[in-house]
Every structure is written in C-alpha cells, then in structure tokens.
C-alpha cells in the first residue's frame, strides 16, 4: 500500500472517529438526554483563497492568491481552487478550500479534496518537495 493511501486512510479514520466522539456515538450506558438542537454554523463562499507553499529543498515559502476556478503554479505543481468556504459569523477563524493539485512533470494528481486551515495535517498534500496549506479565504 502506498504512503499516500495509508495517510488518506488514516485521515479518514481519524475524521470518522472524531465525528463519532463528537456526536456521542462512542458513549455507552448513558441515557440520551433531550437537548435542543445546537445551531448549525453557517458558512459562506469566498471568491478566492490565500494559500502558502513551502519548497522543502530551498526552505522558501510563497504566498499564492488564487480565484475560484483558476489555478496557480508552484514549481512543477499546479494548484486549482474549486471552492473556498469560511464561517459566516467569523471569517478570520477558519477556511475550507477544495483543491486539486497536479504534478505537471508526471501528469498525475497529487491531491484532490478539502484542506482545512485550522487542521492542515488532517488532509495534506503528499509530496517530497512541496507543502501547500490554506491560510484564509479571500472575501
């Protein structure tokens, strides 16, 4: 099994475990209490995102501004932004970006999914030279 598949599997397992703990599914021998439903946090969509890229060889970081539907390049990588969402009541608190990152030298997709600014390791790019993470949505 490849390292990328192992990491994806671990990330999916961790997410499922976290959701089950937060929802109380893992709690046994407790009577369910009738509680009012917690208000759902509303999210808004942004026109773009601020990403940060790290070249692990040179140690250089680069801020990348990308609009929804557009792409930017970092070395041999092409980063395409599908969507950027943020909490409507506190835009600076977090950001959720749907990204597709392709390696143009090998014509292969290295990452496709959601990256979360507050938890960059939960869903990360698996590349030997570059790291990419979400900083914020650009409103």
Secondary structure, DSSP 8 states (H G I E B T S, - for coil): --HHHHHHHHHHHHHHHHHHHHHTTT--S-------------EEE-SEEEEEEEETTTTEEEEEEEETT-EEEETTEEEEEEEEEEETT-TTS--EEEEEEEETTTTEEEEEEEEEGGGTTTS----SSEEEEEEEEE-
